[in-house]
């Protein structure tokens, strides 16, 4: 590297550019060199905007030179997942048939990052239709986990997770309908928060039709970063409003004060799944850090998890059957078609009447969790209850897909409830990163991030081990 600026956090980069200690051009050049050095082996960034990014960096430096006010991310390199729109660029979503699907406008999250001054250096890989907990597709190929060549980087934001871990800039966009932010963060040893539904505006200008109702309620945009302070900054900026999303809610990012000490519910319940004991034991480590910091940590029984995770398959399966399966059958590989067929076998796909009842009953499940979170504003849970699986595990058969999603029941259930949840590394299991999850009250990502920051102060930044 010509310099080590690629190592810096977004907070450090933005401050350094504002204070003229270094230029945006030098930062983007450093990150581009890092990408050129490692990305050929990792395949995390599948569309590079190197020249455009350098030109934008020079413009950022010129604006600083003229004394103009700087946005909070002026000159900071970011990546965007290849399933949302960047104006004039393809949005293939992992499908060969969509490789020329040019975006007519920026999606809200892209627009907000640009408003803040961020510079898009490229697009990250995702599986076909962004519907796997791994990242591989016939269009761009497989993304490699930098911790182990045979391990999955997670999905569907696997390219973003790898990019965060190895230093391809400090902020990486992703999205999450069942774990697509949190699974890559867990597998790659980085941090993320799945926001509350309505926190970050979402819209896909290139989409020919609107998404299904449950998909809209469950799917959110977010960021994957190495450091919690960058995650806080990125998430708060992505949350700026956009009229194209009628579900966006103008709630302040930092909520009102809460009573101290903050009560944290801890659960190690595997709900009948044969969990890795070494992973479950790490819950106690994270709980100890929070207790030492003054939180009121209590191991208690939570409202349902397994039953809600099953609803994810049963009720969402109805929408997948109607909207995504036809695309998979027409344009997808044999692998994604097999995986969708196995998803069906994991649940009793709702018919029209069952779907309506499922949406209705989802309100009662969410209410039960809301009442629990009124007493315990934070809930510390496992995330994946097994160590990082092999890169093709979900393509091997029904039993493997069932095992993977049972391991991830604390992931899909939280999507079904539209609650916010952060994931961060808490050491390793079988030599690979493992993580804990912190669930919070609706629109209290700030409390989740506070707790994550406390844990990070004790554990350090895991990605630095790769460097």
C-alpha positions, 0 to 999 in steps of 0.5 A: 500500500502507498499509505495505510489510510485504508486501515482507518475508521470512517470517523477517523477518515471524515475528521482527517479530511475535514481537518486537512490532515490528509486528502480524500483522494489519498484515502480512496487511492489507498482503499483502491490499492487494498481492493486491487491487492486482495479482491481477486482472491476474495471476490467480495467487490464485483463491480469496481468504480475506481476511476469514478471514485477517484474523480469524486474524491478530487471534487471532495478535496476541492470543496474542502479547499474552498472552505465549504461545509463538509457532510459527515461522510465527506470523502469516505469510501463505501460499498453498495450491495448489488441488489439495490439501485445506483443510478445508471448502474446494473442491479443484477441481484446475483442473476445473469439475466439481470446483468444489464438491469440499469437503475433509473435512480438511486435507492434512498440509502444510496442517496442518503450516503451521497448526501453525506459526502460518501464515495461509492467505490464499488458493488458487493456480491450477493447470492441469486435473489439475495435469498441464501445464507451464503454468497455464490452465484453464476454471474459473479461466482463465490465470495471467499471468507478471509478467515478460511477458504472453505468457510461460508462468508455468510449471506446474503450480504456476504460481499459486504461482510468480507469487504468490511473485514479485510479493509475495503473501506470502513462502511458497507451497505447490506440488507436483511430479511432473515439474517442477511446483514447479521449472518455475514457479520457473524461469519466474518468477525465484524459488526452490524445492526438490523434496524427497526422496520421503518427506521431506514427508507427503502425503495427500488426504482428499477423494480417493476412491482411492489414487494409483498406485504410481509416482505416489506414489513421484514426487510430492512437496509443497514450497514456492516462495519469493523467498528461500532462507532462507524456502524452508529454513524452509518446507520444514523445517516442511512436513516435520513428520510425519503418520501418514496418510502411511505413506511419510513418513520421520522423518529430521532435516532437517539431516543429519550433517556431510560431508567438506570440501570438498564435491564438486560434479559439473557437467554441461552435457550437453544429451544431443542436445537443441538447447539455448540456449547462453546458458542452458548458459553460465550453469552456469559462472557458478553453478559459479564462485560455488560454487568461490569459496566453497570447493566442489570443483567438477568437470565430469564425466559423470553417470549417464543422464538422457535414458533416465530422462526417457523412462522417466517417459513410458513407465512413468508413462504406464501410470498416467496411462492408468488413473487420469487419462485417464478423468477428462480425457475425462469432465471436461476441456477439449479442450486437456487431452485433446489434451495427454494424447494428445500425452504418449502419443505421446512414449513407448511406454506400458507394458503391465502386464508392462512396467510391472512391469519398469519399476518393478523396473528403476527401482531399478537406475537409482536405485542408479546415481545414489545411488552417483554422489552418494556421490562427488559429494553435489551435482550442478549441472545445467541446468534448462529448456534453452530460454528461457521458452516462450509461455503456450500452447506446450504446447497448440499441437501434438505437436512443441511438447510434445516440444520442451518436455519434451526441454528439461525432461529434467533435470526429469522424470528427477529425479522418476523417481529421487525425488531432491531438487533445488533450482532458483533463478534465475541471470540471464536469457535472452532477457529472461526469468528462467532457472535452474539446478538442484542435485540432491542426495543423498536427504534432504540438502535442507540441502546443496542449500539451503546451495549455493543460499544461496551463489549467492543471495548473489552474484546477489541476489533476482531478484523484487525487480526486479519491484518 
